[in-house]
Amino acid sequence: MLILLAAATMPLWFADTPPMPPLITVTGNAEVRVFPDLADLHFEVEIRNAKLKEALAEQAEKMKNTLAALKACGIGEGDLQTSQVIISPVYRRDRDSREDSAILSHYRVSQTVQCTLRDIRKVPEVTSRAIDAGANRVEQAQLRTSRRRKLMDEARTLAVRAAREKAVAMATELGAKVGKPYSIQEVRSAGFHFNANAQAQNIVQDREAGGGEAEGAFEPGKISIQATVTVSFFLE
């Protein structure tokens, strides 16, 4: 009797679930390319010495000179940031076991400085001056734009447009019509790249022509601001 009752109630449970409307779901991609106007530079001053006091003094002097050189290039204090000084004892390797022994070899004293350069044409000059002043390790410059928020909004709008164009193209081929949007979701994927020539509904917009403002051997090229959205439309 219980089994028959459960079987009898199953159709009523399914009847309470509304059927999904006819939908078409597509993904739209957009990319806006611009020349960067900001560069984040990272330098490190590292000293190795068997005497800790001497290592600290030499590192402090070279970091002081490095900061002075960066400021002389026009970098303000608000665009400079230093890390904590790191002191690392380094021990000698045992020849037999090839493991660190208890015998101290030297101390490694290091500190990093990050600066934001608002004239990217000066990247080679600033790097050279920092090295001359005492920096002995340089990381790759991180290029970005001060208009990222505005350009991201633009790329997102273009991605929505691309999604609708793709939906219309697909629905038309099947003799259907695209209605109002049912749902929309932004897809966040760092470092996402796509081939703009492979899909007609992907939008690539080049905001600036020409070779940029950088001169000499340093050619930063353009950076990419990308957006991806997934949209479901009612299908009529």
N, C-alpha and C positions, 0 to 999 in steps of 0.2 A: 504493500500500500504506500509506503514511504517513497519507494522508487517511482511509482506511477505519479505521485504528487509532484516530485521534483521534475520529472519529465514534462508534466503539464504546465509547470510555471516557467520553464525556460523560454518559450516563445514570448511570454509577457515581459521578461527581462530584456530580451533583445529588442522588443518593440519600443522600449523607453530610450534607446540609443538613436539619436537622429542620424540619418544617412549623410555622408559627406557630400557637399555640393560638387558639381563638375569643376575641376580646377586645372590650371596649367601652371607649373612651377619652373622657373628659369633662374639662372644666375647671370648677373651683369658685372662686367669688369671695366674699370676705367683707370687711366694713368695720366697724370699731369707731369710734364718734365720742365724743370726750371734750372737756371744757374744758381748755385749756392752763393750766399752772401755772408756766411759765418763759417769759421773753422775752429774746431776744438783741438788744441795741441797738448800733448802729454810728454813731459820730460822727466828724467830721473837722474839724480846725483848720487852715485854710489862710491864709497871709499872702502878700501881693504887695507888693514894695517894690524900688525900683531899687538900694538898698544892701543887700547880702547880710547884713552884720553886724546891721543894724537888723531885717531880716526874721526872722533867727534868734532874736534876743532877744525880739521881739514874739510870735513863734509859741510859744516856750518858756514865756513868761509866761501866755499864754492856755491852753495845754495844762495847765499847772500848776493854773490856776484851774478848768478843766473837770474834772480828776481830783478836785480837792478838793470840787467840787460833787456829783460822783457818790458819793464816799465819805460826804458829809453826808446823802445820801438812804438810807444804810444798805447800800450795796454794798461788800462786803469786797474786800480786795486780791486774794484768790484768784479773784474773779469779774471782774477787770479785766485787760485785755491791750492794750498799745499796740504800734504798729508802728514801724518805723524811720522816721526823719525823711527825707523826700524833698526834694531841692533840684533845681529845674528852671529853667534860664535860658530866658527867653522873648525872642525877637528880633523886631524890628520888621519889618513887611511892606513890601516894595518896591512902590510904587504902580504902577509900569509892569509888572513881571513878576508881581506878586501872590505872590511867594515870599518866604521869610524872608531878610532881609539879614544882614549881619555886625554890625549895630548892635544892641546890647543894649537891650531895652525895660525889663525888670524881672526879678526872681527870684520864683519861686513856691516857697514853703516849706510843706510839708504833712505831717501826721501823723494817723493814725487811732487811735481807741480803741474797743474792743469791751467791752461789759459784759453780764453775765447778771443779769437782774432776777428775783428769786424771789417778788415780789409784783406781779403784772401789773397790778393796779389803779393802780400808780404810774407806768405808762408815760407818760401825759401830763405828770405833774409832773416826772419825771426828764428828759424831753426838753426841757421848758421851762427847767429849771435849767441844763442843759448849754448851751443856746443863750445864755442870759443870761451864762454864764461865759466864752463865747468860741467855742464850736463853731459853725461856719457852714455845715455840711453834715450832713444827717441822712438815713440810709437807713431803709427800711421795717423795722419790728420783725419779727423772725423768732420766731414763737410755736411752742412745743413742750411736750411733757409729760415729766416725770421718770419716768413709768411706761411708757415706750415699749416696753422689752423685754418686760414682762409682757403688755402689750396686744397686742404683735406675736405672741406665742405664742398668745394667745387668738384673734386673727384668723386665724392659720394653722389652728388646730383647727376653727374655724367653716368655713373654706374647704374642708377635707377633708370635713366633714359635708355641705356643699353639693354637693360633687362626687358623693358617694355617692347623695344624694337625686336628683340629676339622672340618674345612671346607672340607678337603680331605676325611675324614671318612664319613661325611654326603653325599657328592656328589657321592662318590663311591657306596654307598648303593643304590642310585637312578640311577646308570648307567651314571653319568655325570662326567665331568672333570673340575677341578679348574684351572682357567687361572690366568692372572696377577691381581694385586690388583687394585681396582677401587677407594677406599677411605680408610683412616685409621684415627682413632680418639682415643686419650687417655682419659680414663674415670677416673676422679679424685673423689675418695670417701674416706674421712678420716675414719680410723677405720674399713675398709671393711675386712671381714673375709669370708673364704670359706672353705669347707671341701674338702681337696685334694683327699680323697678316693672316693668321690661321683662322680667326673667327670674325666674321663681318660685324657682329654685334658687340665686339670689344672696342672701346673708345680710347684712343691715345691722342692727347692734346699737347702740342708743343707751344708753351706759353711765350717763349722768347726765341728770336732768330739770331743768327750771327754766332760768333765764336766766343762770346762772353767778354768780360772785362779783364781777365787775367792776362798777364804779359809774360814774355820770356819762356823758359823751359817748363814752367808749371802750368799745366792745362787741366783744370779741375773737371771739365765736362759738365754734364747736367745730372742732377739727382732726380729720383723718381718718387712721386707721391701717388700711392695707389689705394684704390677702394674696391671692395667686392660686396655685392648685396644679392640676397636670394629673395625673390618675390613670387608669391602665388596670386594669380588672377582668376576671377570667375570666368568660366568658359561658356559662352552663349551659343 
